[in-house]
Amino acid sequence: MMKDTRACAYTRVVWIMFLAFPPDFQKDDYIKVAIASYGRVLIWFTDAHKSRIFVHALILSPDRVPRSLVVSR
């Protein structure tokens, strides 16, 4: 009998910090879309600096994480 073993596409759990993230876009849907191309959000939060966001995420590969991000409508 064979076991059902599925490979997980996500390889790492990381913390990502977004600087100057617009306060109007600090909602679950926008943050999930910002990370969707290279990972999946586990949890996110802001601190005293309202334009900074910390995201705990599963990512596919560190090479796929972009160095910058443009947020717009």
The 8 nearest C-alpha neighbors of each residue, nearest first, counted from 0:
[[1, 2, 3, 4, 5, 6, 7, 8],
 [2, 0, 3, 4, 5, 6, 7, 8],
 [1, 3, 4, 0, 5, 6, 7, 8],
 [2, 4, 5, 1, 0, 6, 7, 8],
 [5, 3, 2, 6, 1, 7, 0, 8],
 [6, 4, 7, 3, 8, 2, 9, 1],
 [5, 7, 8, 4, 9, 3, 10, 59],
 [6, 8, 9, 5, 10, 59, 4, 11],
 [7, 9, 59, 6, 10, 58, 60, 5],
 [10, 8, 59, 58, 7, 57, 11, 38],
 [9, 11, 59, 58, 8, 60, 57, 12],
 [12, 10, 58, 57, 9, 13, 59, 60],
 [11, 13, 57, 56, 58, 55, 10, 14],
 [14, 12, 56, 55, 11, 57, 15, 58],
 [13, 15, 55, 54, 56, 16, 53, 12],
 [16, 14, 54, 53, 13, 55, 17, 56],
 [15, 17, 53, 52, 54, 18, 14, 51],
 [18, 16, 52, 51, 20, 53, 15, 19],
 [17, 19, 51, 20, 50, 16, 52, 21],
 [20, 18, 50, 51, 21, 17, 52, 49],
 [19, 21, 50, 18, 17, 51, 22, 52],
 [22, 20, 23, 24, 19, 50, 25, 70],
 [23, 21, 25, 24, 50, 20, 49, 19],
 [22, 24, 21, 25, 26, 20, 29, 50],
 [25, 23, 22, 21, 26, 29, 20, 30],
 [26, 24, 22, 23, 21, 29, 30, 27],
 [25, 27, 24, 29, 28, 30, 23, 22],
 [28, 26, 30, 29, 31, 25, 43, 32],
 [27, 29, 31, 30, 26, 32, 25, 24],
 [30, 28, 32, 31, 26, 27, 24, 33],
 [29, 31, 33, 27, 32, 28, 26, 34],
 [30, 32, 28, 34, 33, 29, 35, 27],
 [31, 33, 35, 29, 30, 34, 28, 36],
 [34, 32, 30, 31, 35, 29, 36, 68],
 [33, 35, 31, 32, 38, 36, 37, 39],
 [34, 36, 32, 38, 37, 31, 33, 39],
 [37, 35, 34, 38, 33, 32, 63, 39],
 [38, 36, 35, 59, 58, 34, 63, 64],
 [39, 37, 58, 57, 35, 34, 59, 36],
 [38, 40, 57, 56, 35, 34, 58, 41],
 [41, 39, 56, 42, 31, 55, 57, 54],
 [40, 42, 56, 55, 39, 57, 43, 54],
 [43, 41, 55, 40, 54, 56, 44, 53],
 [44, 42, 54, 53, 55, 52, 41, 45],
 [45, 43, 53, 52, 54, 46, 42, 51],
 [46, 44, 52, 51, 53, 49, 47, 43],
 [45, 47, 48, 49, 44, 51, 52, 53],
 [48, 46, 49, 45, 51, 50, 52, 44],
 [49, 47, 46, 50, 51, 45, 52, 19],
 [48, 50, 51, 47, 45, 46, 22, 52],
 [51, 49, 19, 20, 48, 21, 22, 18],
 [52, 50, 18, 49, 17, 48, 19, 45],
 [53, 51, 45, 17, 16, 44, 54, 50],
 [54, 52, 16, 44, 43, 15, 45, 17],
 [55, 53, 43, 15, 14, 42, 56, 16],
 [54, 56, 14, 42, 41, 13, 43, 40],
 [57, 55, 40, 41, 39, 13, 12, 54],
 [56, 58, 12, 39, 38, 11, 9, 13],
 [59, 57, 38, 9, 11, 60, 37, 10],
 [58, 60, 9, 10, 38, 37, 8, 11],
 [59, 61, 62, 63, 58, 10, 11, 64],
 [62, 60, 63, 64, 58, 59, 11, 37],
 [63, 61, 60, 64, 65, 59, 37, 58],
 [62, 64, 61, 60, 37, 65, 59, 58],
 [65, 63, 61, 62, 37, 66, 60, 58],
 [66, 64, 67, 63, 68, 62, 37, 61],
 [65, 67, 64, 68, 63, 62, 17, 69],
 [68, 66, 65, 69, 17, 64, 18, 70],
 [67, 69, 70, 65, 66, 33, 17, 20],
 [68, 70, 71, 67, 20, 33, 72, 19],
 [71, 69, 68, 72, 20, 21, 24, 33],
 [72, 70, 69, 24, 21, 68, 29, 23],
 [71, 70, 24, 69, 29, 23, 21, 32]]
